[in-house]
């Protein structure tokens, strides 16, 4: 049985980037407007969730994202800092639920729900390799 007793409601993590050209919608293929791309915002939110719990997982385990339900409400221009936060709101077996938010230097630009599942890396890799077998 996986012990996630160190992962508790209220744990917080954060991550940030300065928006560069490589983070814009045209560069990642999610649109044509030269502002922060939604997939990049989501990536920073996931990084915040990782920062909250990854270091607390048992040896040989890591978390994988399984659900995202987020809104992206405002544009962030190139050159502006984006900071995402994640707070654990629920732990249910191997599943950890987060409230995630992203803010640029002026306003909240996105928020929502993110769920991650803790997995044994070795067993997970074995399942992935079986998919590749003929």
C-alpha positions in Angstrom: 0.0 0.0 0.0 1.4 3.4 -1.0 2.0 5.7 1.9 1.0 9.3 1.1 0.7 10.4 4.7 3.1 13.2 4.1 0.9 14.6 1.4 -1.7 16.7 3.1 -4.5 19.2 2.4 -3.1 22.7 2.4 0.4 21.9 0.9 1.4 24.6 -1.6 3.8 24.9 -4.5 4.7 27.5 -7.0 6.4 27.9 -10.3 7.1 30.8 -12.6 8.4 31.9 -16.0 9.1 35.1 -17.8 7.1 34.8 -21.0 9.3 34.5 -24.0 8.6 34.0 -27.7 8.9 30.3 -27.2 5.9 30.4 -24.8 3.5 32.2 -27.3 0.5 30.6 -29.0 2.0 30.7 -32.5 5.2 29.0 -31.4 3.4 26.1 -29.6 0.7 25.7 -32.2 -2.3 26.8 -30.1 -3.3 30.0 -31.9 -2.0 33.0 -33.8 -1.9 35.8 -31.2 1.6 36.5 -29.8 0.7 36.1 -26.1 1.2 33.3 -23.5 -0.2 30.1 -24.9 -2.8 28.2 -22.8 -0.7 24.9 -22.9 2.3 26.8 -21.5 0.1 28.3 -18.7 -1.1 24.7 -17.9 2.5 23.5 -17.9 3.5 26.1 -15.3 0.4 25.1 -13.2 1.5 21.4 -13.4 5.1 22.5 -12.3 3.5 24.2 -9.3 1.7 21.0 -8.3 4.9 19.1 -8.7 6.7 21.6 -6.4 4.0 21.0 -3.8 4.3 17.2 -3.5 6.9 15.5 -5.6 9.6 15.7 -2.9 7.2 14.1 -0.4 6.5 10.9 -2.4 8.0 7.6 -1.3 11.3 6.6 -3.0 10.6 5.1 -6.5 7.4 7.0 -6.9 6.4 10.1 -8.8 3.1 11.8 -9.7 1.5 12.0 -13.2 -1.2 14.4 -14.3 -4.5 12.8 -14.9 -7.0 15.7 -15.1 -7.0 19.4 -15.8 -10.1 21.6 -15.8 -8.8 25.1 -16.1 -9.9 28.4 -17.5 -7.5 30.9 -19.2 -9.1 34.4 -18.8 -6.6 37.0 -19.7 -3.6 37.5 -22.1 -0.1 37.8 -20.8 2.4 39.5 -23.2 5.9 38.5 -24.0 8.3 39.8 -21.3 5.9 39.6 -18.4 6.4 37.2 -15.5 3.8 34.5 -14.9 3.5 32.7 -11.6 1.4 29.7 -10.9 0.4 28.3 -7.5 -1.1 24.9 -6.6 -2.7 24.0 -3.3 -3.6 20.4 -2.3 -7.4 20.3 -1.7 -7.9 16.6 -1.4 -6.0 13.3 -1.1 -7.9 10.2 -2.0 -5.8 7.0 -2.1 -3.1 7.6 -4.8 -4.9 10.7 -6.2 -4.1 14.2 -5.2 -6.3 17.1 -6.1 -5.2 20.7 -6.4 -6.6 24.2 -6.8 -4.3 25.9 -9.3 -4.1 29.6 -10.2 -1.9 31.6 -12.6 -1.2 35.3 -12.2 0.8 37.7 -14.3 2.2 41.0 -13.0 -1.2 42.6 -13.4 -4.0 40.1 -12.8 -5.2 36.5 -12.4 -5.0 34.9 -15.8 -6.2 31.4 -15.1 -7.4 28.9 -12.5 -9.0 25.6 -12.0 -8.7 22.0 -10.9 -5.7 19.6 -11.4 -5.5 16.0 -10.3 -2.3 13.9 -10.2 -1.9 10.2 -9.4 1.1 8.8 -7.5 2.7 5.8 -9.3 5.5 3.4 -8.8 8.0 4.4 -11.6 9.3 0.9 -12.3 5.8 -0.6 -12.7 4.6 2.3 -14.7 7.6 2.0 -17.1 7.0 -1.7 -17.5 3.4 -1.0 -18.6 4.6 1.6 -21.1 7.2 -0.8 -22.5 4.5 -3.5 -22.9 2.6 -1.1 -25.2 5.7 -1.0 -27.5 6.0 -4.8 -27.7 4.8 -6.4 -31.0 
